[in-house]
Amino acid sequence: MTPDAPHGPHEAASPEEVSGASYGPKRRRAPDFGRRRQLRNRLLRAVLLLALVSGVGGLTAMFLQGREERAPAEPAAAPGDALEIAEEPEAIVETAQLSAEEFESTLEREGVEVFRIRGAQTSSDDQGNVNLSQVEVDYPQGDDHYSLRADGATYNEETSATHLQGSVALEGTNGLGVATDWMELAEGGMVLTAADDSRFSFEGVTVQGDDLRMDFREEIARMGGGVRLAGTDAADEGVEADASQSVSLAAQTLEYRWGAGIVRALGGAELRLGSFTLAARALTMQEGETGGIAGIEARGEIELRAPLGAAEPEAESAGNPADESVLVLRGDALDVRFDDLQSPSRVDLSGPSWGGPAVLRIDYGDGSQRRIRARLLEFRFVEGVLSDFSSRGRVELHELAPGRQQPLREASSVIAGGRFDPEGVLAELTLGGNVELTDRSEAPVTASADEATIDPSTQRVDFRGRPAKLVHSQGALEGSRVLYDQAKGCSEARGAVRLTLRGNDTAGGALPFGRDTSDSGPSVITAGEALICEGGESRFRDGVEVRRGPDHLAAAQLRITEDRRRIIANGDVRTVWHAPPAAKTRTSGEAGTESAPERWSIAAARMNYDEDSGELRYSGGAAAVLGEQSLECEELTVEAIPGSQDSATGGLQARTLFCLGNARLDVLGDGGSVEANRAIYAFADRMIRLSGNVVFREGADELRGPGLVYWIDQRRYEMRPPGGSAAGAGDP
């Protein structure tokens, strides 16, 4: 895999990772993948050194072989040299000085030395071995220069095997260096092996390992026994290398197939590039047609770690870290593709990983964490910077906060995706298909929807479809769209909104004066829009209706105060109550009876209910039908007291009704009406008193007086005119 693999969505990588509620916000910086391009190229080129090492070794063998095959008196060229002469008919001059103590041979082309080999002492035996001690080989190549040193060299003329031993060292331009105890070329220089703990370096990159073997026929090089590669990126000579840009690779076996342009790290590989870390059982790098890296593959128990931007701490949530967060990717298969500019363009991560799916994890600096699990995770880049990710295959989201046993927030869906800002901070998280979410913050909720979008910086979750459903302490909220603000503890809903309230102990739990029986059920509010807040006022608008059993309230707008003890309705308010009146006052020896709940239908411009005072007030012109009585006035107020605990109906019981301003009473079915300044309905006495310019009309008859009393159950009234005896109407 590549060190440039996604960092941050990028268990996959951890932070983040996560917002106390979990979504992580402000940024500081993003990973700069472009700065690491040179290191990737150098890593690949360092492995190419294996071919160069064997090439210089092969030249050594060729000249040793040439020395043995020449007749002592005739310095004829070796077959390889003859071939060069045939192909390049240039003037070649070779000189040789041979003695028992010293040996030196040079090769010049057009007056320029192109090869020189020296030895302190030569010898041979009857087995066809030629020995040379204190070997020195110089090999100029244009602007480049290479040299090889060894304590001794042996060449066998029958097998064409060359063996260099004792402090073998190869040096060249661009920091090339090879150090080993021995090096051997066999099969005509087509196979090269070297001692354990061999080391070579190139352009600031150093590789060390055992069992170096190169086969030029198969175009493959291997180094095993625990290979270690290290290097740094120094942009200019004389400038100290930045440790944060260092590169290292450790593996049991390193394999390079230069014909195919493939490098493999096998047997457990760990790649470090600056602040990035990639570990896997196997790591493969594919060389591009124009050089550099075209792709990286990692397989088996993959873990990639990369830094993400930092954010300031906010409310309790996963993803509001004070320090830098870290992205972690974990899975079983990781594929990275690079563009023409050697920047990562796409990263795919899949499971199973250690028996589970692929994982993206963000570990945040405050100890919180966000984790996404799926069968497949795909990451995309813009100009080498992580842009977004997508996942599918039963996606699971977990957000954890320090000190919590359970996840602060968890969710599941069919697919998921995320967007990162230019500084590498997760800016948006989306879930799609059978979304289920549980939030265990201070205002716990559960939710279900077709889609959900999470904003980590604002800690808002936008649910859509199904309809979306959000269950919180006040009840179950449904709508075509529900927006949940975890930080504020508020929920907004639109489109066919429905709130099923829970609890009967507050104004938000039941309608005032409604029957509180076991079969009444909860209050249900429907509207076009709604705002529900755990610690604030709740509002409903656009065709609001509230129902509980047979009771009903309708209005253009409805508000429930923060303390849940007041309800305010505005705009064409209409209510229907089945209200149990207070127990009837008994006289001595009178059998007690309890009146049945009475149906009230009341309409007004506004309604205000205060649970503390037990007062229900209608204003802006009220029209009420109370049983068989119709009552109209400018303002209507009902005072109530709590019902008895052993009452079958329970709830609030009406005590007195006040109808003030242009009051009018109609007794339905009797054809009589009374007008007055005010009317008072005493529920316990089942009596209505009217006062102030009272006018009683029945057909063409009219009766005026200061006051009138109407007994509801006897359907009887009594008026006392000023200075006269009482006049009655409706007596049996």
C-alpha positions in Angstrom: 0.0 0.0 0.0 1.2 3.5 -0.2 2.2 5.8 2.4 0.0 8.2 0.6 -3.0 6.1 1.3 -5.9 8.0 2.8 -5.4 9.5 6.1 -8.0 10.8 7.7 -11.2 8.7 5.8 -10.2 7.6 5.4 -10.5 -0.5 11.6 -9.3 1.5 9.3 -7.4 4.4 10.4 -8.4 5.9 13.9 -8.2 9.2 15.0 -11.9 11.4 14.0 -11.0 10.5 15.6 -14.6 11.7 17.0 -17.2 14.3 18.2 -18.2 14.2 21.9 -21.2 13.8 20.2 -19.0 12.9 17.7 -18.5 14.9 14.7 -15.1 16.7 14.5 -14.8 20.3 13.5 -12.2 23.0 13.1 -9.1 22.4 11.1 -5.3 23.0 11.1 -3.7 21.2 8.2 -4.1 18.4 5.8 -1.6 15.7 4.7 0.5 16.8 1.8 0.9 13.7 -0.4 2.8 15.6 -3.1 5.8 16.2 -0.9 6.3 12.5 -0.6 6.6 11.7 -4.3 10.4 11.8 -4.2 10.5 9.4 -1.4 8.3 6.9 -3.2 10.5 7.1 -6.3 13.6 6.7 -4.3 12.2 3.7 -2.5 11.6 2.1 -5.9 15.0 3.1 -7.3 16.7 1.8 -4.2 15.5 -1.7 -5.1 16.8 -1.2 -8.6 20.3 -1.1 -7.1 20.3 -4.8 -6.9 20.6 -5.0 -10.6 23.4 -2.4 -10.6 25.3 -4.3 -7.9 25.2 -7.5 -10.0 26.2 -5.5 -13.2 29.4 -4.3 -11.7 30.1 -7.7 -10.2 29.6 -9.2 -13.7 32.2 -6.9 -15.2 34.6 -8.0 -12.5 34.0 -11.6 -13.4 34.4 -10.9 -17.1 37.8 -9.3 -16.7 39.0 -12.0 -14.3 37.9 -14.6 -16.9 39.6 -12.6 -19.7 42.9 -12.6 -17.8 42.8 -16.4 -17.4 41.9 -17.2 -21.0 44.5 -15.0 -22.6 47.8 -16.5 -23.8 50.7 -15.1 -21.7 52.5 -13.6 -24.7 49.5 -12.4 -26.6 47.2 -9.9 -24.9 44.2 -10.8 -27.0 40.8 -9.4 -26.1 38.2 -11.5 -24.2 35.2 -12.7 -26.1 33.1 -10.0 -24.6 35.6 -7.4 -25.6 35.8 -8.8 -29.1 32.1 -8.4 -29.4 32.2 -4.9 -28.3 34.9 -4.2 -30.9 32.8 -5.7 -33.6 29.8 -3.7 -32.7 31.7 -0.5 -32.1 34.8 -0.3 -34.3 36.5 2.2 -32.1 40.1 2.4 -31.1 40.5 0.3 -27.9 43.7 0.3 -26.0 44.3 -2.3 -23.2 47.4 -2.4 -21.1 48.4 -5.0 -18.5 51.1 -5.3 -15.9 51.3 -8.8 -14.3 53.5 -10.0 -11.6 53.2 -12.3 -8.6 52.8 -9.3 -6.3 50.8 -6.9 -8.3 48.1 -7.0 -11.0 46.5 -4.1 -12.9 44.4 -4.0 -16.1 42.8 -1.0 -17.8 40.4 -0.6 -20.7 40.3 2.6 -22.7 38.0 3.7 -25.4 39.2 6.5 -27.7 41.7 7.6 -25.1 39.2 7.5 -22.2 39.6 5.0 -19.5 36.4 3.0 -19.1 37.5 0.2 -16.8 40.4 -0.5 -14.4 41.0 -3.5 -12.1 43.9 -3.9 -9.7 45.1 -6.6 -7.3 47.9 -6.9 -4.7 48.6 -10.5 -5.5 47.5 -13.2 -8.0 47.6 -16.9 -7.9 46.0 -20.0 -9.6 45.6 -23.7 -8.8 45.1 -26.9 -10.7 41.3 -26.7 -10.1 41.0 -23.8 -12.5 40.6 -21.1 -9.8 42.3 -17.8 -10.3 42.7 -15.8 -7.1 43.2 -12.1 -6.7 43.8 -10.3 -3.3 43.1 -6.7 -2.4 40.8 -6.3 -5.4 40.0 -2.8 -6.7 37.7 -2.1 -9.7 37.0 1.3 -11.1 34.2 1.6 -13.6 33.5 5.1 -15.1 30.2 5.6 -16.9 29.9 9.0 -18.4 29.2 11.4 -15.6 28.8 8.5 -13.2 31.6 6.6 -11.5 31.6 3.2 -9.7 34.2 1.4 -7.7 34.4 -2.1 -6.2 36.7 -3.1 -3.3 37.2 -6.6 -1.7 39.9 -8.4 0.3 39.9 -11.1 -2.3 38.3 -12.5 -5.5 38.2 -16.0 -7.0 37.2 -16.9 -10.5 36.7 -20.5 -11.7 37.2 -20.9 -15.4 35.2 -24.1 -15.7 32.0 -22.9 -13.9 32.5 -19.2 -14.6 31.7 -18.5 -11.0 33.1 -15.4 -9.3 33.5 -15.1 -5.6 34.3 -11.8 -3.8 35.0 -12.0 -0.1 36.2 -9.9 2.8 34.8 -6.4 3.3 33.2 -6.2 -0.2 32.3 -2.6 -0.9 30.7 -1.0 -3.9 30.5 2.8 -4.2 29.1 5.1 -6.8 27.4 8.4 -7.6 24.2 9.5 -6.0 25.2 8.0 -2.8 25.4 4.4 -4.1 27.0 2.1 -1.6 27.0 -1.7 -1.1 28.7 -3.4 1.9 28.8 -7.2 2.4 31.1 -9.9 3.7 31.0 -11.8 0.4 29.4 -11.7 -3.0 29.2 -14.5 -5.5 28.3 -14.7 -9.2 27.4 -18.0 -10.8 26.1 -19.4 -14.1 28.0 -17.0 -16.2 27.2 -14.0 -14.0 23.5 -14.6 -14.4 23.0 -15.4 -10.7 24.3 -13.2 -7.8 24.2 -14.0 -4.1 25.6 -12.1 -1.2 26.2 -12.7 2.5 23.7 -12.2 5.3 23.4 -8.7 6.8 24.3 -7.1 3.4 23.7 -3.4 3.1 23.3 -1.0 0.2 22.3 2.6 0.0 21.3 5.0 -2.8 20.2 8.7 -2.8 19.8 8.7 1.0 18.0 5.3 1.2 19.7 2.4 2.9 18.6 -1.3 2.7 19.9 -4.0 4.9 19.0 -7.7 4.9 20.0 -11.4 4.4 20.1 -13.9 1.6 20.5 -11.4 -1.3 20.0 -13.3 -4.6 19.5 -12.0 -8.1 18.6 -14.1 -11.1 19.1 -12.1 -14.4 17.4 -14.7 -16.5 14.1 -14.4 -14.5 14.8 -10.7 -13.9 14.2 -11.1 -10.2 16.0 -10.0 -7.0 15.3 -11.2 -3.5 16.5 -10.3 -0.1 15.3 -12.0 3.1 16.0 -12.7 6.7 14.4 -9.5 7.8 14.9 -6.7 5.4 15.2 -3.1 6.7 15.1 0.0 4.5 15.5 3.5 5.8 16.0 6.9 4.2 15.2 10.7 4.5 14.2 13.3 2.0 16.7 16.1 1.8 15.7 18.6 -0.9 19.1 20.3 -1.3 22.6 19.2 -0.6 24.0 20.6 2.6 20.5 20.9 4.1 19.9 18.6 7.1 17.2 16.0 6.3 13.9 16.5 7.9 13.2 13.5 10.3 9.4 14.0 9.7 10.0 13.1 6.0 12.0 9.9 6.7 11.1 6.6 5.0 11.6 3.1 6.3 10.4 -0.3 5.2 10.7 -3.6 7.2 9.8 -7.0 5.8 10.8 -10.6 6.1 11.5 -10.7 2.4 11.9 -8.1 -0.3 11.4 -9.1 -3.9 12.0 -7.0 -7.1 10.9 -8.1 -10.6 12.5 -5.4 -12.7 11.2 -6.7 -16.0 7.6 -6.4 -14.8 8.3 -3.3 -12.6 7.0 -5.0 -9.4 8.4 -4.7 -5.9 7.0 -7.0 -3.2 7.6 -6.9 0.6 6.5 -10.3 2.0 6.2 -12.1 5.3 4.9 -9.1 7.3 5.7 -5.6 5.9 5.8 -2.3 7.7 6.2 0.9 5.7 6.8 4.3 7.4 6.8 7.5 5.3 7.1 10.6 7.5 4.1 10.5 9.7 2.4 7.7 7.7 2.6 4.1 8.7 1.4 1.0 6.7 1.5 -2.5 8.0 0.4 -5.7 6.1 1.3 -9.3 5.6 2.3 -8.5 2.0 3.0 -5.2 0.2 3.3 -4.8 -3.6 4.4 -1.7 -5.6 3.8 -1.5 -9.3 6.1 0.7 -11.4 4.5 2.9 -14.0 5.4 3.0 -17.7 7.2 6.3 -17.2 8.8 5.4 -13.9 7.6 6.1 -10.4 4.8 4.1 -8.8 1.5 3.4 -10.6 -0.1 1.5 -7.7 0.4 -0.2 -4.4 -1.4 -3.3 -3.1 -1.4 -4.5 0.5 -2.9 -7.8 1.6 -3.6 -9.4 5.0 -4.1 -7.7 8.4 -3.7 -4.2 7.0 -3.3 -1.1 9.2 -2.7 2.3 7.8 -2.2 5.3 10.1 -2.1 8.9 8.8 -2.5 12.3 10.5 -5.6 14.5 10.1 -6.3 18.2 10.8 -6.8 19.4 14.4 -9.9 20.9 15.9 -10.9 22.8 19.0 -12.9 20.9 21.7 -16.7 21.7 21.9 -19.6 19.8 23.5 -19.2 16.2 24.6 -18.9 14.3 21.3 -16.7 12.0 19.3 -14.7 14.2 17.0 -14.1 17.5 18.8 -10.4 17.0 19.7 -8.0 19.6 21.1 -4.9 18.0 19.5 -4.2 16.5 16.2 -6.3 13.5 15.2 -5.2 10.3 13.4 -6.9 8.3 10.7 -6.6 4.5 10.8 -7.6 2.1 8.0 -7.8 -1.6 8.8 -8.8 -4.4 6.4 -7.7 -7.4 4.4 -7.1 -5.9 1.0 -5.9 -2.3 0.2 -5.3 -1.0 -3.4 -3.9 2.4 -4.1 -3.7 4.0 -7.6 -1.6 7.0 -8.6 -2.1 9.6 -11.2 0.5 10.9 -13.8 1.8 13.3 -11.2 2.5 10.5 -8.8 -0.2 11.6 -6.4 -2.7 9.1 -5.1 -6.0 9.2 -7.0 -8.0 6.3 -5.5 -7.8 3.9 -2.6 -9.9 0.8 -2.1 -10.1 -1.0 1.2 -12.1 -4.2 1.8 -12.6 -6.9 4.4 -12.7 -9.3 6.0 -10.1 -8.1 8.4 -9.3 -10.4 11.4 -12.8 -11.9 11.0 -14.5 -8.6 10.4 -15.1 -6.0 7.7 -12.9 -3.2 6.5 -12.7 -0.4 9.1 -12.1 3.4 8.9 -11.3 4.9 12.3 -10.5 8.4 13.4 -8.8 8.8 16.7 -9.2 12.4 18.0 -6.8 14.2 20.3 -9.2 14.3 23.2 -9.5 10.5 23.3 -12.8 10.3 21.4 -13.1 8.1 18.4 -15.2 7.6 15.2 -15.3 4.2 13.6 -16.9 3.1 10.3 -17.1 -0.6 9.4 -18.1 -1.9 6.0 -17.3 -4.6 3.4 -15.8 -2.1 1.0 -14.4 1.4 1.6 -13.4 3.6 -1.4 -11.4 6.8 -1.0 -10.9 9.6 -3.7 -8.3 12.3 -3.9 -8.1 15.8 -5.6 -4.6 16.8 -6.5 -3.2 14.2 -4.1 -5.3 15.4 -1.1 -8.0 13.2 0.4 -11.4 14.4 -0.8 -14.1 11.9 0.1 -14.9 8.3 0.7 -17.8 5.8 0.2 -18.6 2.5 1.8 -21.1 -0.3 1.3 -22.1 -3.7 2.6 -23.9 -3.3 6.0 -22.2 -0.1 7.2 -21.8 0.4 11.0 -20.9 3.7 12.6 -19.6 3.9 16.2 -18.6 7.1 18.0 -16.9 6.8 21.4 -16.2 9.4 24.1 -13.6 9.1 26.9 -15.0 7.6 30.1 -18.0 5.9 28.4 -18.5 2.2 28.4 -21.0 2.3 25.5 -20.6 4.2 22.2 -21.9 7.7 22.5 -23.5 7.4 19.1 -23.9 4.3 16.9 -25.7 3.9 13.5 -26.1 1.4 10.8 -27.1 1.6 7.1 -26.7 -0.1 3.7 -24.2 2.5 2.3 -22.3 5.5 3.7 -20.0 8.2 2.5 -18.0 11.1 3.8 -16.4 14.4 2.6 -13.1 15.9 3.8 -12.2 19.6 3.7 -8.9 20.7 2.1 -7.2 20.4 5.4 -8.1 16.8 5.9 -10.9 17.2 8.4 -14.1 15.2 8.1 -16.7 17.8 7.0 -19.7 15.6 6.3 -20.9 12.0 6.8 -23.8 10.5 5.0 -25.8 7.2 5.6 -28.2 5.7 3.2 -30.7 2.8 3.2 -32.4 1.5 6.3 -30.6 4.0 8.6 -30.9 3.3 12.3 -29.2 5.7 14.8 -28.8 5.7 18.6 -27.5 8.8 20.5 -26.7 8.4 24.2 -25.7 12.0 24.9 -27.3 14.2 27.6 -30.5 14.3 25.4 -30.6 10.6 24.2 -32.5 9.8 21.1 -33.0 6.9 18.6 -33.8 7.5 15.0 -34.7 5.7 11.8 -34.8 7.0 8.2 -34.0 6.2 4.6 -31.1 8.7 4.6 -29.1 10.7 7.1 -26.4 13.4 6.8 -24.2 14.2 9.7 -22.3 17.5 10.0 -19.4 16.9 12.4 -18.7 20.6 13.0 -22.2 21.6 14.0 -23.2 18.1 15.4 -26.5 18.2 13.4 -28.0 15.1 11.8 -30.5 15.5 8.9 -32.8 12.5 8.6 -35.0 12.1 5.4 -37.6 9.7 4.1 -39.7 6.7 5.3 -40.9 9.0 7.0 -37.9 9.8 9.3 -38.6 9.0 12.9 -36.9 10.4 16.0 -37.7 9.2 19.5 -36.6 11.3 22.5 -37.7 12.1 26.0 -40.8 13.9 24.9 -42.0 11.2 22.5 -41.7 10.1 18.9 -41.3 12.7 16.2 -42.0 11.8 12.6 -41.7 13.8 9.3 -40.5 13.6 5.8 -37.5 15.4 7.1 -36.2 15.6 10.7 -33.1 17.7 11.6 -31.6 16.8 15.0 -29.2 19.2 16.7 -27.4 17.2 19.4 -25.5 20.2 20.7 -28.7 22.2 21.4 -30.9 19.2 22.1 -33.5 20.3 19.5 -35.2 18.6 16.6 -36.8 20.3 13.6 -39.4 18.4 11.4 -41.1 19.2 8.2 -43.7 17.7 6.0 -46.5 15.7 7.5 -45.1 16.1 11.0 -46.4 13.8 13.8 -45.3 13.9 17.4 -46.6 11.3 19.8 -46.0 12.7 23.3 -45.1 10.4 26.2 -46.0 11.0 29.8 -49.2 12.5 31.3 -47.7 14.6 34.0 -47.0 17.7 32.0 -48.7 20.0 29.6 -46.8 18.3 26.8 -48.0 14.9 27.8 -51.7 15.3 27.7 -54.3 17.9 26.6 -55.7 20.0 29.4 -59.0 18.8 30.8 -58.9 15.7 28.7 -59.9 12.4 30.2 -56.9 10.6 31.8 -58.1 7.0 31.5 -56.1 3.9 30.5 -57.8 3.8 27.1 -57.2 7.5 26.4 -53.7 6.9 24.9 -51.0 9.6 24.4 -51.4 13.0 23.0 -50.6 13.1 19.2 -49.7 16.4 17.5 -49.7 16.8 13.7 -48.5 19.8 11.8 -46.7 21.0 8.7 -43.6 22.1 10.7 -42.3 21.5 14.2 -39.4 22.5 16.5 -38.9 20.3 19.6 -36.3 21.2 22.2 -35.3 19.3 25.3 -34.3 22.4 27.2 -36.4 25.1 25.4 -39.7 26.0 23.8 -41.3 23.7 21.3 -43.3 25.1 18.4 -45.7 23.8 15.8 -47.2 25.5 12.8 -49.2 25.0 9.6 -52.4 23.1 10.3 -51.7 22.1 13.9 -53.9 19.4 15.5 -53.6 17.7 18.9 -55.6 14.6 19.7 -55.8 12.4 22.7 -58.6 9.9 22.8 -61.8 11.8 21.9 -60.3 15.2 22.8 -59.0 17.5 20.1 -57.3 20.9 19.6 -56.7 22.6 16.3 -54.9 25.9 15.5 -52.6 27.6 13.0 -49.7 27.7 15.6 -49.0 26.0 18.9 -46.2 26.6 21.5 -45.2 24.6 24.5 -43.0 26.5 27.0 -39.6 25.3 28.2 -41.0 24.2 31.5 -43.7 22.2 29.7 -46.4 23.9 31.9 -48.0 26.2 29.4 -49.6 25.7 26.0 -50.2 28.7 23.7 -52.3 28.3 20.6 -53.0 31.0 18.0 -55.0 31.3 14.8 -58.5 29.8 14.5 -58.3 27.8 17.7 -60.8 25.0 18.0 -61.0 22.6 20.9 -63.1 19.7 22.0 -62.8 18.5 25.6 -64.6 15.8 27.5 -64.1 17.4 30.8 -65.0 15.8 34.2 -66.4 18.5 36.4 -65.7 18.7 40.1 -67.7 16.5 42.5 -71.2 17.9 43.2 -71.6 19.7 46.5 -73.8 17.5 48.8 -76.3 18.6 51.4 -76.7 16.7 54.6 -78.2 13.3 53.9 -77.9 13.7 50.1 -76.5 10.7 48.2 -73.3 11.7 46.4 -73.2 11.4 42.6 -70.5 12.1 40.2 -71.5 13.9 36.9 -70.4 12.2 33.7 -67.8 14.0 31.6 -69.3 16.8 29.6 -68.4 17.5 25.9 -67.0 21.1 25.4 -66.5 22.5 22.0 -64.8 25.9 22.2 -63.5 28.1 19.4 -61.5 31.4 19.7 -58.7 33.3 18.1 -56.2 32.4 20.8 -55.9 29.9 23.7 -53.5 29.9 26.7 -53.2 27.1 29.2 -51.3 27.5 32.5 -50.9 24.3 34.4 -49.6 26.0 37.5 -52.7 28.1 37.9 -55.0 25.5 36.4 -56.3 28.2 34.1 -57.4 27.7 30.5 -58.1 31.1 28.7 -59.6 31.7 25.3 -59.5 35.3 23.9 -60.2 37.2 20.7 -63.8 36.2 20.7 -64.8 32.8 22.2 -67.8 30.5 21.2 -68.4 27.5 23.4 -70.9 24.7 23.4 -70.9 23.1 26.9 -73.2 20.2 26.9 -76.6 21.6 25.9 -75.6 25.2 26.5 -74.0 27.6 24.0 -72.0 30.4 25.4 -70.3 33.3 23.6 -68.2 36.2 24.9 -65.0 38.2 24.2 -62.9 36.2 26.6 -63.6 32.8 28.2 -61.6 31.5 31.2 -61.8 28.1 32.8 -60.4 27.5 36.3 -59.7 23.9 37.3 -58.3 21.8 40.1 -56.6 18.4 40.0 -59.0 15.4 39.9 -59.1 13.0 42.7 -56.7 10.1 42.7 -59.5 7.5 42.8 -61.4 9.2 40.1 -62.2 7.0 37.0 -61.4 9.9 34.8 -58.6 11.6 36.8 -56.9 14.6 35.1 -58.0 18.2 35.8 -61.5 18.9 36.9 -63.2 22.2 35.9 -64.3 24.3 38.8 -65.5 27.6 37.4 -66.0 29.1 33.9 -65.9 32.9 33.4 -67.3 34.4 30.2 -66.6 38.1 30.0 -67.6 40.9 27.6 -70.8 40.7 25.6 -71.8 37.3 27.0 -74.6 35.4 25.4 -76.1 32.1 26.7 -78.3 29.9 24.5 -80.1 26.9 25.9 -80.1 24.5 22.9 -83.5 23.2 22.1 -85.4 25.7 24.3 -85.3 28.6 22.0 -84.4 31.0 24.8 -81.3 33.2 25.0 -79.7 35.5 27.6 -77.4 38.4 27.0 -75.3 40.0 29.7 -71.9 41.6 30.4 -70.6 38.4 31.9 -71.5 34.9 32.8 -70.1 32.5 35.5 -70.5 28.8 35.3 -70.2 27.0 38.7 -69.6 23.4 37.7 -70.1 21.9 41.2 -73.5 23.6 41.5 -74.4 23.0 37.9 -75.5 26.6 37.7 -74.8 29.6 35.4 -75.0 33.1 36.7 -75.3 36.1 34.3 -75.0 39.7 35.4 -74.7 43.2 34.0 -77.5 44.5 31.7 -79.1 41.1 31.5 -81.6 40.6 28.7 -83.7 37.4 28.5 -85.5 36.6 25.2 -87.8 33.8 24.4 -89.7 34.2 21.1 -91.2 37.7 21.1 -90.9 38.0 24.9 -88.1 40.0 26.4 -87.2 40.3 30.1 -84.5 42.6 31.5 -82.9 42.7 34.9 -79.6 43.0 36.9 -78.9 39.3 37.0 -80.1 35.8 36.0 -79.5 32.3 37.4 -79.8 29.2 35.2 -80.0 25.8 36.8 -78.7 23.4 34.2 -80.1 20.1 35.4 -83.6 21.5 36.1 -83.5 23.6 33.0 -84.8 26.5 35.1 -83.9 30.1 35.4 -84.6 32.9 37.8 -84.3 36.7 37.4 -84.5 39.4 40.0 -85.5 42.8 38.5 -84.4 45.9 40.4 -86.8 46.7 43.3 -89.2 43.9 42.5 -89.8 40.2 43.3 -88.2 37.5 41.4 -89.6 36.5 38.1 -89.2 33.0 37.0 -89.3 31.2 33.7 -89.2 27.6 32.8 -90.7 26.4 36.1 -92.4 23.1 35.9 
